[in-house]
Amino acid sequence: MFRFQSFHMYGVIGSAVAVGMLSVFLIKKFNLKTLSGETIEFQPKTFNKGNVYGGLIFGFGWAITGACPGPLFAQIGSGASVIVVTLFSAIAGTWVYGYFRDKLPLITTL
């Protein structure tokens, strides 16, 4: 995907975004309800620039390692033992965030 040699992943991601947008539009336009008759409500989201920083760090890690966190265990099981480094890095990053989470500033505006 990141070498721009195949449209496959862009097609999957793009079609998911398109289906999501269309679904939300139709739910709002026709005031659709759940199967049990409950109203579907969309809560407003507040922007948090920490999401931008976190996304950039996540994306850089993904690009550098060439591995999405989802299939790490499958890659290790298939014999790509170097991915163990990525797994330990993901675990270490999660631990560091958990350790410092309460000490991090809450940033809500860009």
C-alpha positions in Angstrom: 0.0 0.0 0.0 2.7 2.5 1.0 4.6 1.8 -2.2 1.6 2.8 -4.3 1.9 -0.4 -6.3 -1.6 -1.8 -5.6 -5.0 -0.3 -5.2 -6.2 -3.2 -3.1 -5.8 -1.7 0.4 -6.9 1.8 -0.7 -10.0 0.2 -2.2 -10.8 -1.7 1.0 -10.3 1.4 3.2 -12.0 3.8 0.8 -15.0 1.5 0.3 -15.4 1.2 4.1 -15.3 5.0 4.5 -17.9 5.4 1.7 -20.2 2.8 3.2 -19.9 4.5 6.6 -20.6 7.9 5.2 -23.6 6.7 3.3 -25.0 4.7 6.3 -24.8 7.8 8.6 -26.4 10.0 5.9 -29.3 7.5 5.5 -29.8 7.1 9.2 -30.0 10.8 9.7 -32.1 11.6 6.6 -34.7 8.9 7.3 -34.5 8.9 11.1 -33.9 5.2 11.1 -34.2 3.2 14.3 -32.5 0.0 15.6 -34.1 -3.4 15.3 -35.6 -2.9 18.8 -37.1 0.4 17.8 -34.6 2.7 19.6 -33.6 6.0 18.1 -30.1 6.2 16.8 -28.2 9.2 18.2 -24.9 10.5 17.1 -22.9 12.2 19.9 -20.8 15.3 18.9 -17.1 14.7 19.1 -14.6 17.1 20.5 -11.3 17.6 18.7 -8.2 16.5 20.6 -4.9 17.3 19.0 -3.4 14.4 21.0 -5.2 12.1 18.5 -3.2 13.7 15.7 0.1 13.1 17.6 -0.9 9.6 18.5 -1.9 8.8 15.0 1.4 10.1 13.6 3.4 8.0 16.1 1.2 5.0 15.3 1.6 5.6 11.5 5.4 6.1 11.7 5.7 2.8 13.7 3.6 1.0 11.2 5.5 2.4 8.2 8.9 1.7 9.8 8.1 -1.9 10.8 5.8 -2.7 7.9 3.5 -4.4 10.3 0.0 -3.5 11.5 -0.5 -4.4 15.1 -3.5 -6.7 14.2 -1.6 -9.5 12.5 1.6 -9.5 14.6 0.9 -12.9 16.1 0.0 -14.4 12.7 3.3 -13.0 11.2 5.3 -14.5 14.1 3.4 -17.8 13.7 4.2 -17.8 10.0 7.9 -17.6 10.7 8.6 -13.9 10.5 10.5 -14.0 13.8 11.8 -10.4 13.4 8.3 -9.2 14.1 8.9 -10.2 17.7 10.8 -6.9 18.0 7.6 -5.1 16.8 5.5 -7.0 19.3 7.8 -6.1 22.2 7.9 -2.5 21.0 4.1 -2.3 20.9 3.9 -3.8 24.4 6.6 -1.4 25.7 4.8 1.6 24.1 1.5 0.6 25.7 3.2 0.2 29.1 4.9 3.6 28.8 1.6 5.3 27.9 -0.1 3.6 30.8 2.6 4.6 33.2 2.6 8.3 32.1 -1.1 8.7 31.3 -2.1 10.4 34.5 0.8 12.8 34.2 0.1 13.8 30.5 -1.6 17.1 29.9 -5.1 17.0 28.5 -4.9 18.9 25.2 -8.2 19.6 23.6 -7.5 22.3 21.0 -5.1 22.6 18.1 
